[in-house]
């Protein structure tokens, strides 16, 4: 079973730990630039894929 005090402490600590939430990080300029460059790379890859197989792959709009 265990000691009642230890069980009480574990329960209180566990509830306290669960209540703590993380703050939302606002995106910085470098994060925004990185997201835009990833989107641009994806678009370029899709365009090149469509250009390599004309008539087979439609470009997404």
PyMOL Python script that loads the backbone (N, CA, C, O; Angstrom):
from pymol import cmd

cmd.read_pdbstr("""\
ATOM      1  N   UNK A   1       0.818  -1.177   0.000  1.00  0.00           N
ATOM      2  CA  UNK A   1       0.000   0.000   0.000  1.00  0.00           C
ATOM      3  C   UNK A   1       0.865   1.245   0.000  1.00  0.00           C
ATOM      4  O   UNK A   1       0.869   1.950  -1.009  1.00  0.00           O
ATOM      5  N   UNK A   2       1.552   1.550   0.989  1.00  0.00           N
ATOM      6  CA  UNK A   2       2.348   2.766   1.007  1.00  0.00           C
ATOM      7  C   UNK A   2       1.929   3.657   2.153  1.00  0.00           C
ATOM      8  O   UNK A   2       0.947   3.398   2.849  1.00  0.00           O
ATOM      9  N   UNK A   3       2.682   4.688   2.326  1.00  0.00           N
ATOM     10  CA  UNK A   3       2.391   5.616   3.410  1.00  0.00           C
ATOM     11  C   UNK A   3       1.296   6.589   2.978  1.00  0.00           C
ATOM     12  O   UNK A   3       1.299   7.061   1.841  1.00  0.00           O
ATOM     13  N   UNK A   4       0.365   6.889   3.873  1.00  0.00           N
ATOM     14  CA  UNK A   4      -0.707   7.822   3.505  1.00  0.00           C
ATOM     15  C   UNK A   4      -0.172   9.208   3.131  1.00  0.00           C
ATOM     16  O   UNK A   4      -0.696   9.856   2.224  1.00  0.00           O
ATOM     17  N   UNK A   5       0.869   9.657   3.831  1.00  0.00           N
ATOM     18  CA  UNK A   5       1.413  10.978   3.533  1.00  0.00           C
ATOM     19  C   UNK A   5       2.024  11.015   2.130  1.00  0.00           C
ATOM     20  O   UNK A   5       1.855  11.986   1.392  1.00  0.00           O
ATOM     21  N   UNK A   6       2.736   9.939   1.775  1.00  0.00           N
ATOM     22  CA  UNK A   6       3.365   9.880   0.455  1.00  0.00           C
ATOM     23  C   UNK A   6       2.300   9.870  -0.638  1.00  0.00           C
ATOM     24  O   UNK A   6       2.452  10.543  -1.657  1.00  0.00           O
ATOM     25  N   UNK A   7       1.232   9.116  -0.435  1.00  0.00           N
ATOM     26  CA  UNK A   7       0.151   9.067  -1.418  1.00  0.00           C
ATOM     27  C   UNK A   7      -0.513  10.439  -1.543  1.00  0.00           C
ATOM     28  O   UNK A   7      -0.838  10.880  -2.646  1.00  0.00           O
ATOM     29  N   UNK A   8      -0.711  11.104  -0.417  1.00  0.00           N
ATOM     30  CA  UNK A   8      -1.316  12.430  -0.411  1.00  0.00           C
ATOM     31  C   UNK A   8      -0.429  13.414  -1.175  1.00  0.00           C
ATOM     32  O   UNK A   8      -0.920  14.210  -1.976  1.00  0.00           O
ATOM     33  N   UNK A   9       0.876  13.354  -0.924  1.00  0.00           N
ATOM     34  CA  UNK A   9       1.816  14.262  -1.575  1.00  0.00           C
ATOM     35  C   UNK A   9       1.859  14.017  -3.080  1.00  0.00           C
ATOM     36  O   UNK A   9       1.878  14.965  -3.866  1.00  0.00           O
ATOM     37  N   UNK A  10       1.874  12.743  -3.484  1.00  0.00           N
ATOM     38  CA  UNK A  10       1.901  12.409  -4.911  1.00  0.00           C
ATOM     39  C   UNK A  10       0.649  12.929  -5.604  1.00  0.00           C
ATOM     40  O   UNK A  10       0.716  13.462  -6.712  1.00  0.00           O
ATOM     41  N   UNK A  11      -0.493  12.770  -4.941  1.00  0.00           N
ATOM     42  CA  UNK A  11      -1.746  13.244  -5.524  1.00  0.00           C
ATOM     43  C   UNK A  11      -1.769  14.751  -5.681  1.00  0.00           C
ATOM     44  O   UNK A  11      -2.195  15.259  -6.718  1.00  0.00           O
ATOM     45  N   UNK A  12      -1.319  15.472  -4.668  1.00  0.00           N
ATOM     46  CA  UNK A  12      -1.298  16.935  -4.724  1.00  0.00           C
ATOM     47  C   UNK A  12      -0.312  17.415  -5.789  1.00  0.00           C
ATOM     48  O   UNK A  12      -0.608  18.347  -6.537  1.00  0.00           O
ATOM     49  N   UNK A  13       0.851  16.783  -5.857  1.00  0.00           N
ATOM     50  CA  UNK A  13       1.872  17.184  -6.818  1.00  0.00           C
ATOM     51  C   UNK A  13       1.405  16.896  -8.241  1.00  0.00           C
ATOM     52  O   UNK A  13       1.610  17.707  -9.144  1.00  0.00           O
ATOM     53  N   UNK A  14       0.780  15.744  -8.434  1.00  0.00           N
ATOM     54  CA  UNK A  14       0.290  15.384  -9.764  1.00  0.00           C
ATOM     55  C   UNK A  14      -0.765  16.353 -10.262  1.00  0.00           C
ATOM     56  O   UNK A  14      -0.747  16.738 -11.431  1.00  0.00           O
ATOM     57  N   UNK A  15      -1.687  16.757  -9.391  1.00  0.00           N
ATOM     58  CA  UNK A  15      -2.726  17.707  -9.791  1.00  0.00           C
ATOM     59  C   UNK A  15      -2.117  19.067 -10.106  1.00  0.00           C
ATOM     60  O   UNK A  15      -2.538  19.734 -11.052  1.00  0.00           O
ATOM     61  N   UNK A  16      -1.133  19.476  -9.322  1.00  0.00           N
ATOM     62  CA  UNK A  16      -0.473  20.755  -9.557  1.00  0.00           C
ATOM     63  C   UNK A  16       0.262  20.733 -10.894  1.00  0.00           C
ATOM     64  O   UNK A  16       0.253  21.719 -11.630  1.00  0.00           O
ATOM     65  N   UNK A  17       0.891  19.618 -11.201  1.00  0.00           N
ATOM     66  CA  UNK A  17       1.647  19.480 -12.435  1.00  0.00           C
ATOM     67  C   UNK A  17       0.715  19.514 -13.648  1.00  0.00           C
ATOM     68  O   UNK A  17       1.072  20.075 -14.683  1.00  0.00           O
ATOM     69  N   UNK A  18      -0.471  18.921 -13.531  1.00  0.00           N
ATOM     70  CA  UNK A  18      -1.417  18.884 -14.640  1.00  0.00           C
ATOM     71  C   UNK A  18      -1.986  20.265 -14.943  1.00  0.00           C
ATOM     72  O   UNK A  18      -2.256  20.574 -16.103  1.00  0.00           O
ATOM     73  N   UNK A  19      -2.171  21.094 -13.934  1.00  0.00           N
ATOM     74  CA  UNK A  19      -2.769  22.412 -14.127  1.00  0.00           C
ATOM     75  C   UNK A  19      -1.848  23.364 -14.871  1.00  0.00           C
ATOM     76  O   UNK A  19      -2.323  24.288 -15.531  1.00  0.00           O
ATOM     77  N   UNK A  20      -0.559  23.160 -14.781  1.00  0.00           N
ATOM     78  CA  UNK A  20       0.400  24.057 -15.409  1.00  0.00           C
ATOM     79  C   UNK A  20       0.308  23.908 -16.929  1.00  0.00           C
ATOM     80  O   UNK A  20       0.429  22.797 -17.447  1.00  0.00           O
ATOM     81  N   UNK A  21       0.099  24.987 -17.631  1.00  0.00           N
ATOM     82  CA  UNK A  21       0.029  24.924 -19.084  1.00  0.00           C
ATOM     83  C   UNK A  21       1.150  25.770 -19.675  1.00  0.00           C
ATOM     84  O   UNK A  21       1.712  26.633 -19.001  1.00  0.00           O
ATOM     85  N   UNK A  22       1.462  25.518 -20.920  1.00  0.00           N
ATOM     86  CA  UNK A  22       2.536  26.234 -21.588  1.00  0.00           C
ATOM     87  C   UNK A  22       1.989  27.478 -22.269  1.00  0.00           C
ATOM     88  O   UNK A  22       0.852  27.495 -22.741  1.00  0.00           O
ATOM     89  N   UNK A  23       2.803  28.507 -22.314  1.00  0.00           N
ATOM     90  CA  UNK A  23       2.409  29.727 -22.999  1.00  0.00           C
ATOM     91  C   UNK A  23       2.578  29.527 -24.498  1.00  0.00           C
ATOM     92  O   UNK A  23       3.509  28.858 -24.946  1.00  0.00           O
ATOM     93  N   UNK A  24       1.679  30.105 -25.257  1.00  0.00           N
ATOM     94  CA  UNK A  24       1.743  30.021 -26.704  1.00  0.00           C
ATOM     95  C   UNK A  24       2.834  30.966 -27.196  1.00  0.00           C
ATOM     96  O   UNK A  24       2.858  32.141 -26.832  1.00  0.00           O
ATOM     97  N   UNK A  25       3.725  30.452 -28.014  1.00  0.00           N
ATOM     98  CA  UNK A  25       4.823  31.257 -28.531  1.00  0.00           C
ATOM     99  C   UNK A  25       4.349  31.941 -29.805  1.00  0.00           C
ATOM    100  O   UNK A  25       3.899  31.281 -30.741  1.00  0.00           O
ATOM    101  N   UNK A  26       4.452  33.257 -29.838  1.00  0.00           N
ATOM    102  CA  UNK A  26       4.067  33.970 -31.055  1.00  0.00           C
ATOM    103  C   UNK A  26       5.193  33.823 -32.077  1.00  0.00           C
ATOM    104  O   UNK A  26       6.370  33.885 -31.722  1.00  0.00           O
ATOM    105  N   UNK A  27       4.830  33.628 -33.341  1.00  0.00           N
ATOM    106  CA  UNK A  27       5.863  33.405 -34.350  1.00  0.00           C
ATOM    107  C   UNK A  27       6.737  34.641 -34.564  1.00  0.00           C
ATOM    108  O   UNK A  27       6.241  35.764 -34.652  1.00  0.00           O
ATOM    109  N   UNK A  28       8.016  34.414 -34.644  1.00  0.00           N
ATOM    110  CA  UNK A  28       8.960  35.502 -34.898  1.00  0.00           C
ATOM    111  C   UNK A  28       9.072  35.704 -36.406  1.00  0.00           C
ATOM    112  O   UNK A  28       8.537  34.922 -37.191  1.00  0.00           O
ATOM    113  N   UNK A  29       9.761  36.746 -36.790  1.00  0.00           N
ATOM    114  CA  UNK A  29       9.928  37.020 -38.219  1.00  0.00           C
ATOM    115  C   UNK A  29      10.660  35.883 -38.920  1.00  0.00           C
ATOM    116  O   UNK A  29      10.313  35.522 -40.044  1.00  0.00           O
ATOM    117  N   UNK A  30      11.666  35.320 -38.268  1.00  0.00           N
ATOM    118  CA  UNK A  30      12.414  34.232 -38.902  1.00  0.00           C
ATOM    119  C   UNK A  30      11.534  32.995 -39.068  1.00  0.00           C
ATOM    120  O   UNK A  30      11.675  32.262 -40.047  1.00  0.00           O
ATOM    121  N   UNK A  31      10.628  32.758 -38.120  1.00  0.00           N
ATOM    122  CA  UNK A  31       9.706  31.627 -38.249  1.00  0.00           C
ATOM    123  C   UNK A  31       8.762  31.841 -39.433  1.00  0.00           C
ATOM    124  O   UNK A  31       8.460  30.911 -40.180  1.00  0.00           O
ATOM    125  N   UNK A  32       8.305  33.084 -39.588  1.00  0.00           N
ATOM    126  CA  UNK A  32       7.405  33.393 -40.707  1.00  0.00           C
ATOM    127  C   UNK A  32       8.119  33.217 -42.044  1.00  0.00           C
ATOM    128  O   UNK A  32       7.552  32.672 -42.991  1.00  0.00           O
ATOM    129  N   UNK A  33       9.364  33.682 -42.117  1.00  0.00           N
ATOM    130  CA  UNK A  33      10.151  33.554 -43.347  1.00  0.00           C
ATOM    131  C   UNK A  33      10.378  32.082 -43.663  1.00  0.00           C
ATOM    132  O   UNK A  33      10.271  31.668 -44.818  1.00  0.00           O
ATOM    133  N   UNK A  34      10.690  31.291 -42.641  1.00  0.00           N
ATOM    134  CA  UNK A  34      10.911  29.864 -42.845  1.00  0.00           C
ATOM    135  C   UNK A  34       9.647  29.188 -43.366  1.00  0.00           C
ATOM    136  O   UNK A  34       9.721  28.353 -44.268  1.00  0.00           O
ATOM    137  N   UNK A  35       8.494  29.539 -42.812  1.00  0.00           N
ATOM    138  CA  UNK A  35       7.231  28.955 -43.262  1.00  0.00           C
ATOM    139  C   UNK A  35       6.956  29.330 -44.712  1.00  0.00           C
ATOM    140  O   UNK A  35       6.515  28.495 -45.502  1.00  0.00           O
ATOM    141  N   UNK A  36       7.218  30.589 -45.060  1.00  0.00           N
ATOM    142  CA  UNK A  36       7.002  31.026 -46.440  1.00  0.00           C
ATOM    143  C   UNK A  36       7.937  30.312 -47.403  1.00  0.00           C
ATOM    144  O   UNK A  36       7.527  29.933 -48.500  1.00  0.00           O
ATOM    145  N   UNK A  37       9.206  30.123 -46.999  1.00  0.00           N
ATOM    146  CA  UNK A  37      10.157  29.466 -47.894  1.00  0.00           C
ATOM    147  C   UNK A  37       9.803  27.993 -48.075  1.00  0.00           C
ATOM    148  O   UNK A  37       9.982  27.443 -49.162  1.00  0.00           O
ATOM    149  N   UNK A  38       9.299  27.346 -47.014  1.00  0.00           N
ATOM    150  CA  UNK A  38       8.870  25.952 -47.154  1.00  0.00           C
ATOM    151  C   UNK A  38       7.688  25.845 -48.107  1.00  0.00           C
ATOM    152  O   UNK A  38       7.625  24.927 -48.925  1.00  0.00           O
ATOM    153  N   UNK A  39       6.754  26.783 -48.001  1.00  0.00           N
ATOM    154  CA  UNK A  39       5.600  26.796 -48.891  1.00  0.00           C
ATOM    155  C   UNK A  39       6.041  27.033 -50.329  1.00  0.00           C
ATOM    156  O   UNK A  39       5.531  26.400 -51.254  1.00  0.00           O
ATOM    157  N   UNK A  40       6.991  27.945 -50.516  1.00  0.00           N
ATOM    158  CA  UNK A  40       7.510  28.231 -51.851  1.00  0.00           C
ATOM    159  C   UNK A  40       8.223  27.011 -52.430  1.00  0.00           C
ATOM    160  O   UNK A  40       8.055  26.705 -53.610  1.00  0.00           O
ATOM    161  N   UNK A  41       9.014  26.312 -51.617  1.00  0.00           N
ATOM    162  CA  UNK A  41       9.702  25.110 -52.091  1.00  0.00           C
ATOM    163  C   UNK A  41       8.708  24.039 -52.506  1.00  0.00           C
ATOM    164  O   UNK A  41       8.914  23.351 -53.506  1.00  0.00           O
ATOM    165  N   UNK A  42       7.632  23.893 -51.746  1.00  0.00           N
ATOM    166  CA  UNK A  42       6.598  22.906 -52.069  1.00  0.00           C
ATOM    167  C   UNK A  42       5.934  23.255 -53.400  1.00  0.00           C
ATOM    168  O   UNK A  42       5.711  22.380 -54.237  1.00  0.00           O
ATOM    169  N   UNK A  43       5.619  24.535 -53.591  1.00  0.00           N
ATOM    170  CA  UNK A  43       4.991  24.983 -54.825  1.00  0.00           C
ATOM    171  C   UNK A  43       5.916  24.778 -56.019  1.00  0.00           C
ATOM    172  O   UNK A  43       5.467  24.353 -57.083  1.00  0.00           O
ATOM    173  N   UNK A  44       7.196  25.074 -55.854  1.00  0.00           N
ATOM    174  CA  UNK A  44       8.174  24.876 -56.926  1.00  0.00           C
ATOM    175  C   UNK A  44       8.283  23.397 -57.277  1.00  0.00           C
ATOM    176  O   UNK A  44       8.344  23.044 -58.455  1.00  0.00           O
ATOM    177  N   UNK A  45       8.310  22.530 -56.269  1.00  0.00           N
ATOM    178  CA  UNK A  45       8.402  21.090 -56.522  1.00  0.00           C
ATOM    179  C   UNK A  45       7.187  20.590 -57.292  1.00  0.00           C
ATOM    180  O   UNK A  45       7.324  19.781 -58.210  1.00  0.00           O
ATOM    181  N   UNK A  46       5.997  21.065 -56.925  1.00  0.00           N
ATOM    182  CA  UNK A  46       4.783  20.650 -57.638  1.00  0.00           C
ATOM    183  C   UNK A  46       4.800  21.153 -59.079  1.00  0.00           C
ATOM    184  O   UNK A  46       4.385  20.439 -59.991  1.00  0.00           O
ATOM    185  N   UNK A  47       5.275  22.370 -59.284  1.00  0.00           N
ATOM    186  CA  UNK A  47       5.345  22.943 -60.625  1.00  0.00           C
ATOM    187  C   UNK A  47       6.328  22.167 -61.494  1.00  0.00           C
ATOM    188  O   UNK A  47       6.036  21.878 -62.654  1.00  0.00           O
ATOM    189  N   UNK A  48       7.486  21.829 -60.941  1.00  0.00           N
ATOM    190  CA  UNK A  48       8.474  21.056 -61.702  1.00  0.00           C
ATOM    191  C   UNK A  48       7.956  19.659 -62.022  1.00  0.00           C
ATOM    192  O   UNK A  48       8.216  19.130 -63.103  1.00  0.00           O
ATOM    193  N   UNK A  49       7.231  19.067 -61.093  1.00  0.00           N
ATOM    194  CA  UNK A  49       6.658  17.740 -61.325  1.00  0.00           C
ATOM    195  C   UNK A  49       5.655  17.805 -62.472  1.00  0.00           C
ATOM    196  O   UNK A  49       5.625  16.915 -63.321  1.00  0.00           O
ATOM    197  N   UNK A  50       4.839  18.848 -62.501  1.00  0.00           N
ATOM    198  CA  UNK A  50       3.859  19.013 -63.573  1.00  0.00           C
ATOM    199  C   UNK A  50       4.552  19.312 -64.899  1.00  0.00           C
ATOM    200  O   UNK A  50       4.089  18.868 -65.949  1.00  0.00           O
ATOM    201  N   UNK A  51       5.645  20.053 -64.864  1.00  0.00           N
ATOM    202  CA  UNK A  51       6.366  20.396 -66.090  1.00  0.00           C
ATOM    203  C   UNK A  51       7.073  19.180 -66.675  1.00  0.00           C
ATOM    204  O   UNK A  51       7.226  19.089 -67.893  1.00  0.00           O
ATOM    205  N   UNK A  52       7.506  18.244 -65.834  1.00  0.00           N
ATOM    206  CA  UNK A  52       8.191  17.046 -66.312  1.00  0.00           C
ATOM    207  C   UNK A  52       7.239  16.068 -66.979  1.00  0.00           C
ATOM    208  O   UNK A  52       7.658  15.281 -67.828  1.00  0.00           O
ATOM    209  N   UNK A  53       5.976  16.103 -66.613  1.00  0.00           N
ATOM    210  CA  UNK A  53       4.992  15.186 -67.192  1.00  0.00           C
ATOM    211  C   UNK A  53       3.821  15.995 -67.741  1.00  0.00           C
ATOM    212  O   UNK A  53       2.761  16.044 -67.117  1.00  0.00           O
ATOM    213  N   UNK A  54       3.995  16.629 -68.896  1.00  0.00           N
ATOM    214  CA  UNK A  54       2.914  17.455 -69.435  1.00  0.00           C
ATOM    215  C   UNK A  54       1.708  16.600 -69.822  1.00  0.00           C
ATOM    216  O   UNK A  54       1.852  15.518 -70.390  1.00  0.00           O
ATOM    217  N   UNK A  55       0.537  17.100 -69.507  1.00  0.00           N
ATOM    218  CA  UNK A  55      -0.692  16.393 -69.842  1.00  0.00           C
ATOM    219  C   UNK A  55      -1.096  15.333 -68.847  1.00  0.00           C
ATOM    220  O   UNK A  55      -2.220  14.836 -68.917  1.00  0.00           O
ATOM    221  N   UNK A  56      -0.226  14.963 -67.918  1.00  0.00           N
ATOM    222  CA  UNK A  56      -0.538  13.903 -66.961  1.00  0.00           C
ATOM    223  C   UNK A  56      -0.905  14.454 -65.591  1.00  0.00           C
ATOM    224  O   UNK A  56      -1.799  13.927 -64.928  1.00  0.00           O
ATOM    225  N   UNK A  57      -0.232  15.495 -65.170  1.00  0.00           N
ATOM    226  CA  UNK A  57      -0.459  16.035 -63.835  1.00  0.00           C
ATOM    227  C   UNK A  57      -0.997  17.453 -63.967  1.00  0.00           C
ATOM    228  O   UNK A  57      -0.398  18.297 -64.633  1.00  0.00           O
ATOM    229  N   UNK A  58      -2.124  17.703 -63.330  1.00  0.00           N
ATOM    230  CA  UNK A  58      -2.687  19.050 -63.355  1.00  0.00           C
ATOM    231  C   UNK A  58      -2.104  19.853 -62.201  1.00  0.00           C
ATOM    232  O   UNK A  58      -1.905  19.337 -61.101  1.00  0.00           O
ATOM    233  N   UNK A  59      -1.839  21.103 -62.470  1.00  0.00           N
ATOM    234  CA  UNK A  59      -1.328  21.973 -61.416  1.00  0.00           C
ATOM    235  C   UNK A  59      -2.440  22.293 -60.431  1.00  0.00           C
ATOM    236  O   UNK A  59      -3.560  22.593 -60.845  1.00  0.00           O
ATOM    237  N   UNK A  60      -2.154  22.235 -59.142  1.00  0.00           N
ATOM    238  CA  UNK A  60      -3.174  22.621 -58.158  1.00  0.00           C
ATOM    239  C   UNK A  60      -3.389  24.130 -58.191  1.00  0.00           C
ATOM    240  O   UNK A  60      -2.446  24.907 -58.350  1.00  0.00           O
ATOM    241  N   UNK A  61      -4.644  24.524 -58.037  1.00  0.00           N
ATOM    242  CA  UNK A  61      -4.901  25.964 -58.075  1.00  0.00           C
ATOM    243  C   UNK A  61      -5.067  26.550 -56.714  1.00  0.00           C
ATOM    244  O   UNK A  61      -5.289  27.754 -56.583  1.00  0.00           O
TER     245      UNK A  61
END
""", "prot")
cmd.dss("prot")
cmd.show_as("cartoon", "prot")
cmd.util.cbc("prot")
cmd.orient("prot")
